[in-house]
Structures are given as C-alpha cells and as structure tokens.
Amino acid sequence: MSLKFELLSEEHNRTDFDCGEEALNLYLTHFARQDIIRELARTFIIRKATVPKILGYYSLCSASIDVAALPENLLKKFPKRPVPVARLARLAVDEVYQGNGYGELLLVDALYRTSTAGEQIGIHGMIIDAKHEKASQFYRKYGFQPFSNNSLTLFSSLKDLRGNFTS
C-alpha cells in the first residue's frame, strides 16, 4: 500500500476525521489551514495514495525553550539562553486506523522535515506537547524525555532522534 504525506490543503476533506480527541479534531477542521495561511504552523497529513481520506496528521512550528526546564541530565549541554527547537504541536490518527503504525510514520516524517530544516537553520531538537499521559508514553518510546516541570512536554535533541530512527 502506497502512502502519501502532504501539506494540508483546501482540497483535503477534514470533516470526516475523528481521532477520538475533540481538541485535535477541532484543530484540524477549523484552525490548521488558518495557521498555514498565517504562517504560524505547517500541518501535514498522511493518506493512502488512491484514497483521499486523511488517516492522520501532525503540526509543526518553531519554538524556543528555556533550558532550565529540561531534564537535569541535559542541562550541562546547553548555553544559559533560549535554545531553538521545532515543536510537534499536534499528532493524531483517525480512530479507524489507530494501532496500525501510522502514528510512528507521522512522527518519522515530522523528524525528517525537522532534520532537513536543521541543516539550513539552527534547530537543536524537538519538543512535543502530549495531550495526556498515554500520548507521553508513546513519545518516550522514541527517546523523548519529559521536562522537569511538566511531564506532558517532552524533548529530544535532533542528534539523539536521528540515532533512534536510523539504527
């Protein structure tokens, strides 16, 4: 089965997407395109090549982090100023397709795009805003560590992520 990753466009039907999380559904249907137009975030979808239905999506934007909030084992590696990162603001898979590996494929695509951007501009890592503990556990499997002051905000350096996904 051939899959396509695409920037969300007005041609994509967003109304029949349901991941089971109302906030994530609402973002896709009402705000994702506006954020693209206003250049606040980019939302990418995954779909089967022959079927237009959105199987899942993720949103990326730029951010910076206060290094004091990072896990203690990482503090020594950073300057005492904000560090540029990419933010994986949202990631969701339609309920019908959950449990089939699409979440991991979306995460890998987000990492690839972030890594590519990091070759041109300074991006040290990626932070993620998990919606709940179950989502946080999903990201921890891929090497993300929770912030010291918020277990639902997670971080990994691009170097570590590249190693986790290429080995």
Secondary structure, DSSP 8 states (H G I E B T S, - for coil): --EEEEE--TTS--TT---S-HHHHHIIIIIHHHHHHTTS-EEEEEEETT-----EEEEEEEEEE-GGGS-GGGGGGS-SS-EEEEEEEEEEE-GGGTTSSHHHHHHHHHHHHHHHHHTTS---EEEEE-SSHHHHHHHHTTT-EEETTEEEEEEEEHHHHHHHHH-
